[in-house]
Amino acid sequence: MPNDTPPSSGSPSSGPRVMTIPPGEDRERLTCPDCGYIAYRNPLIVVGAVAVWEDGRILLCRRAIEPRKGYWTLPAGFMEERESTMEGAAREAWEEARARIEIDALLAVYDIPRISQVQMIFRARLLSPDVEAGPESQEVGLFRWQEIPWDELAFPTVTWALREHHDRLGRHDFAPALNPTPDTLARWDRML
Amino acid sequence: MPNDTPPSSGSPSSGPRVMTIPPGEDRERLTCPDCGYIAYRNPLIVVGAVAVWEDGRILLCRRAIEPRKGYWTLPAGFMEERESTMEGAAREAWEEARARIEIDALLAVYDIPRISQVQMIFRARLLSPDVEAGPESQEVGLFRWQEIPWDELAFPTVTWALREHHDRLGRHDFAPALNPTPDTLARWDRML
């Protein structure tokens, strides 16, 4: 779940690099003064899953890449073109943990406007407990609730999604969780 | 709700225009052979709302721009950077209909992989019935259910979201609707 590395590229001396308001628009866009290209930048969607085996254990991946290399995360990543959100979440579970999953519900939608990211985290069933690290993971594992390495989770949204999953065990047809309120965060802290 | 016009720019003879697999990646990306810029393309988020006044009437906007100029739509548009999904939906309601709204629930999440778009449609309360056309609308209006111009709706997702809204009247804490199944579409057709 690469919270702080939206895909971007280019250097200050080439490609789109000048902020200007294009004709007919109401805000500045990044444009290339050489070729006129307008690099529209829009929020990126991260898709991921809390993937659960029959015995309740949850799949986590230890990141092999920055940011937060060595910390544990949910299988998640940037949605690609021409896939659905659920297909994207399943693809990431395969890429990062060789896990085959079946999506069950939309667990959470997290807005992170600071980095223009929307995270859509699904609840999913693991179709097999046989998982192994993909190229972006150092190791992967199935964790009982009591075994989750809370102090070694990579991103706040991983903690949030795990908590929300636990709060919704056995429930169906629920509204997805949104960013936790300060009250919710305080309640979770008291439970540690 | 601009279904078929993701923001894009540039011509075939300038800017990112060559598909190639960058080092360390597993798929082709659009790159500029002149400056080396990689134009990552990711799905775009459309945010919108079924905005309802106290008497149950629903806000619709008649499009002043292509595609589907002259047809009725929900206030919706591409999410911008550094805003939340709900802020984006409220912004679009203001821009297209000078409507002030308060988001109530996530009504629907529609995947449109063909055009790499994810639509997040909220249910919202109109804070005032005083609405007027913004620059992208020919006119705006509040419609009773029986008055909705079903044959003049701009996009399938507008129809879907209105139907799902109607199916959830009085309900709270529900899972957002996903793309309708063939069975659901057939049920709606029978109701016409």
Boltz contact constraints between the chains, C-beta under 6 A:
constraints:
  - contact:
      token1: [A, 7]
      token2: [B, 40]
      max_distance: 6.0
  - contact:
      token1: [A, 9]
      token2: [B, 38]
      max_distance: 6.0
  - contact:
      token1: [A, 10]
      token2: [B, 37]
      max_distance: 6.0
  - contact:
      token1: [A, 14]
      token2: [B, 35]
      max_distance: 6.0
  - contact:
      token1: [A, 15]
      token2: [B, 35]
      max_distance: 6.0
  - contact:
      token1: [A, 15]
      token2: [B, 37]
      max_distance: 6.0
  - contact:
      token1: [A, 35]
      token2: [B, 14]
      max_distance: 6.0
  - contact:
      token1: [A, 35]
      token2: [B, 15]
      max_distance: 6.0
  - contact:
      token1: [A, 37]
      token2: [B, 9]
      max_distance: 6.0
  - contact:
      token1: [A, 37]
      token2: [B, 10]
      max_distance: 6.0
  - contact:
      token1: [A, 37]
      token2: [B, 15]
      max_distance: 6.0
  - contact:
      token1: [A, 38]
      token2: [B, 9]
      max_distance: 6.0
  - contact:
      token1: [A, 40]
      token2: [B, 7]
      max_distance: 6.0
  - contact:
      token1: [A, 41]
      token2: [B, 81]
      max_distance: 6.0
  - contact:
      token1: [A, 42]
      token2: [B, 44]
      max_distance: 6.0
  - contact:
      token1: [A, 43]
      token2: [B, 45]
      max_distance: 6.0
  - contact:
      token1: [A, 43]
      token2: [B, 79]
      max_distance: 6.0
  - contact:
      token1: [A, 44]
      token2: [B, 42]
      max_distance: 6.0
  - contact:
      token1: [A, 45]
      token2: [B, 43]
      max_distance: 6.0
  - contact:
      token1: [A, 79]
      token2: [B, 43]
      max_distance: 6.0
  - contact:
      token1: [A, 81]
      token2: [B, 41]
      max_distance: 6.0
  - contact:
      token1: [A, 81]
      token2: [B, 116]
      max_distance: 6.0
  - contact:
      token1: [A, 82]
      token2: [B, 113]
      max_distance: 6.0
  - contact:
      token1: [A, 82]
      token2: [B, 116]
      max_distance: 6.0
  - contact:
      token1: [A, 83]
      token2: [B, 113]
      max_distance: 6.0
  - contact:
      token1: [A, 84]
      token2: [B, 111]
      max_distance: 6.0
  - contact:
      token1: [A, 84]
      token2: [B, 113]
      max_distance: 6.0
  - contact:
      token1: [A, 85]
      token2: [B, 111]
      max_distance: 6.0
  - contact:
      token1: [A, 85]
      token2: [B, 118]
      max_distance: 6.0
  - contact:
      token1: [A, 111]
      token2: [B, 84]
      max_distance: 6.0
  - contact:
      token1: [A, 111]
      token2: [B, 85]
      max_distance: 6.0
  - contact:
      token1: [A, 113]
      token2: [B, 82]
      max_distance: 6.0
  - contact:
      token1: [A, 113]
      token2: [B, 83]
      max_distance: 6.0
  - contact:
      token1: [A, 113]
      token2: [B, 84]
      max_distance: 6.0
  - contact:
      token1: [A, 116]
      token2: [B, 81]
      max_distance: 6.0
  - contact:
      token1: [A, 116]
      token2: [B, 82]
      max_distance: 6.0
  - contact:
      token1: [A, 118]
      token2: [B, 85]
      max_distance: 6.0
  - contact:
      token1: [A, 173]
      token2: [B, 174]
      max_distance: 6.0
  - contact:
      token1: [A, 173]
      token2: [B, 175]
      max_distance: 6.0
  - contact:
      token1: [A, 174]
      token2: [B, 173]
      max_distance: 6.0
  - contact:
      token1: [A, 175]
      token2: [B, 173]
      max_distance: 6.0
